[in-house]
Amino acid sequence: MASSFPPPALREIASQVSTLLREHSETVCVAETAAGGLISASLLSTPGASKIYKGGLTLYTLESRIAFAGWTQDHLKSYKGPTEDVVKGLAENVRRTLGATYCVCESGTAGPTGGNTRNRTPGYVALAVATEQETSTKEAETGLGGDREGNMVAFAVEGLKLLRDVIKGNAKL
């Protein structure tokens, strides 16, 4: 019987990433916010996940970022929503803590509601992949408006695509 998880687009990219990581004998960890654990769950659904997956954090609240991702009260004071700088810092901290080759991080606005700035508009996501040497960042918009579940899946797909591109050397670091 075919599984309905992960969703097909997520299953395909998770399989590609897992294969690349195993071929290169490399590892990954995850720091996700609005995707709510979908990146981790998708990677863990692939055969051989224990060889590539070092761990993951769902840093949905600002308090969880203080507890687990090296944030301070100063971060909270200056926080203005998801940005490339936010995900860069989270990815670098979690990669260093978990000792993985890569850390993929996403933070976005899944909806259905949002705010008045671009990064608070439902469908916006900031992405980062940290390595020991450098961190690649990217912004994306899903075009799905306030479709919360659709945005969550799209954020996970976009995060794994950036990870794939970094592994293959096709992303700007």
C-alpha positions as CSV (number, residue, x, y, z in Angstrom):
1,M,0.0,0.0,0.0
2,A,1.4,3.4,-1.0
3,S,1.9,5.9,1.8
4,S,0.3,9.3,1.7
5,F,3.2,10.8,3.7
6,P,5.1,12.7,2.8
7,P,3.2,14.5,0.1
8,P,4.5,13.6,-3.4
9,A,6.5,16.8,-4.0
10,L,8.1,16.5,-0.6
11,R,8.7,12.8,-0.9
12,E,10.6,13.3,-4.2
13,I,12.9,16.1,-2.9
14,A,13.6,14.3,0.4
15,S,14.6,11.2,-1.5
16,Q,16.9,13.2,-3.7
17,V,18.6,14.9,-0.7
18,S,18.9,11.7,1.3
19,T,20.5,9.9,-1.7
20,L,23.0,12.8,-2.1
21,L,23.9,12.8,1.6
22,R,24.4,9.0,1.7
23,E,26.5,9.1,-1.6
24,H,28.8,11.9,0.0
25,S,28.8,10.3,3.5
26,E,27.5,13.6,4.8
27,T,24.9,14.5,7.5
28,V,22.1,17.0,8.0
29,C,20.3,18.7,10.9
30,V,17.2,20.8,10.7
31,A,16.0,24.0,12.3
32,E,12.5,24.8,11.2
33,T,9.7,27.1,12.3
34,A,6.6,27.4,10.1
35,A,7.1,24.1,8.4
36,G,6.4,22.5,11.8
37,G,8.7,19.5,11.5
38,L,7.8,18.5,7.9
39,I,11.5,18.8,6.8
40,S,12.7,16.4,9.5
41,A,9.8,14.0,9.1
42,S,10.3,13.8,5.4
43,L,14.0,13.1,5.7
44,L,13.3,10.5,8.4
45,S,10.8,8.8,6.1
46,T,13.6,7.9,3.7
47,P,15.5,4.6,3.9
48,G,18.9,4.9,5.7
49,A,17.9,8.1,7.5
50,S,19.9,7.1,10.6
51,K,23.1,7.5,8.6
52,I,22.4,11.1,7.4
53,Y,20.1,12.7,10.0
54,K,21.7,14.3,13.1
55,G,18.6,15.8,14.6
56,G,16.2,18.6,14.3
57,L,14.4,21.4,16.2
58,T,11.0,22.9,15.6
59,L,11.7,26.5,16.8
60,Y,8.1,27.8,16.4
61,T,8.1,30.2,19.3
62,L,10.6,32.9,20.1
63,E,11.0,31.3,23.6
64,S,12.1,28.0,22.0
65,R,14.8,30.0,20.2
66,I,16.1,31.2,23.5
67,A,16.0,27.8,25.0
68,F,17.5,25.8,22.1
69,A,19.1,28.1,19.4
70,G,21.3,30.5,21.2
71,W,18.9,33.5,21.1
72,T,19.0,36.2,23.8
73,Q,16.5,38.8,25.0
74,D,18.3,41.2,22.5
75,H,17.1,39.0,19.7
76,L,13.5,39.3,20.9
77,K,13.7,43.0,21.1
78,S,14.9,43.4,17.5
79,Y,12.8,40.6,16.0
80,K,10.7,41.8,13.1
81,G,9.6,38.5,11.6
82,P,11.3,35.9,9.4
83,T,14.3,37.2,7.5
84,E,17.4,35.8,5.8
85,D,19.5,37.0,8.8
86,V,17.2,35.2,11.2
87,V,17.5,31.8,9.4
88,K,21.2,32.3,8.8
89,G,21.8,32.6,12.5
90,L,19.5,29.7,13.5
91,A,21.1,27.4,10.9
92,E,24.6,28.2,11.9
93,N,23.9,27.8,15.6
94,V,22.0,24.5,15.2
95,R,24.6,23.1,12.8
96,R,27.4,23.8,15.2
97,T,25.5,22.4,18.1
98,L,24.5,19.1,16.4
99,G,27.8,18.7,14.4
100,A,26.2,18.1,11.0
101,T,27.7,18.7,7.6
102,Y,24.7,20.9,6.8
103,C,21.8,22.5,8.6
104,V,18.7,23.5,6.7
105,C,16.5,26.2,8.2
106,E,13.3,27.8,7.3
107,S,11.1,30.5,8.8
108,G,8.1,31.9,7.2
109,T,4.5,33.1,7.4
110,A,2.2,30.1,6.7
111,G,-1.1,32.0,7.2
112,P,-3.9,32.2,7.1
113,T,-3.2,35.7,8.5
114,G,-0.1,37.8,8.4
115,G,1.1,41.3,8.6
116,N,1.7,44.4,6.4
117,T,5.4,43.7,5.4
118,R,6.6,41.3,2.8
119,N,8.1,38.9,5.3
120,R,4.8,38.8,7.2
121,T,2.7,38.0,4.2
122,P,1.3,34.5,4.0
123,G,3.4,32.4,1.7
124,Y,6.7,34.2,2.4
125,V,9.6,32.1,3.6
126,A,13.3,32.8,4.4
127,L,15.6,29.8,3.9
128,A,19.2,29.0,4.9
129,V,21.7,26.1,4.6
130,A,24.7,26.4,6.8
131,T,28.0,24.5,6.3
132,E,31.1,24.7,8.3
133,Q,32.5,27.3,5.9
134,E,29.6,29.4,4.7
135,T,25.8,29.8,4.7
136,S,23.5,30.1,1.7
137,T,20.3,32.1,2.1
138,K,17.2,32.6,-0.1
139,E,13.8,34.1,0.1
140,A,10.8,32.6,-1.6
141,E,7.1,33.2,-2.0
142,T,4.7,30.3,-2.6
143,G,1.9,32.2,-4.2
144,L,-0.6,30.2,-2.1
145,G,-1.9,33.1,0.0
146,G,-3.3,32.0,3.3
147,D,-3.3,28.2,2.6
148,R,-1.6,27.3,5.8
149,E,-1.0,23.6,5.0
150,G,0.0,24.3,1.4
151,N,2.5,26.9,2.6
152,M,3.9,24.5,5.2
153,V,4.6,21.8,2.6
154,A,5.9,24.4,0.1
155,F,8.3,25.8,2.8
156,A,9.7,22.3,3.4
157,V,10.1,21.6,-0.3
158,E,11.9,24.9,-0.9
159,G,14.2,24.3,2.1
160,L,15.1,20.8,0.8
161,K,15.6,22.2,-2.7
162,L,18.1,24.7,-1.4
163,L,19.8,22.0,0.6
164,R,20.0,19.8,-2.6
165,D,21.5,22.8,-4.5
166,V,24.1,23.4,-1.8
167,I,25.1,19.7,-1.7
168,K,25.5,19.7,-5.5
169,G,27.5,23.0,-5.4
170,N,24.8,24.8,-7.4
171,A,23.8,27.4,-4.7
172,K,25.5,30.6,-3.9
173,L,27.4,30.4,-0.6
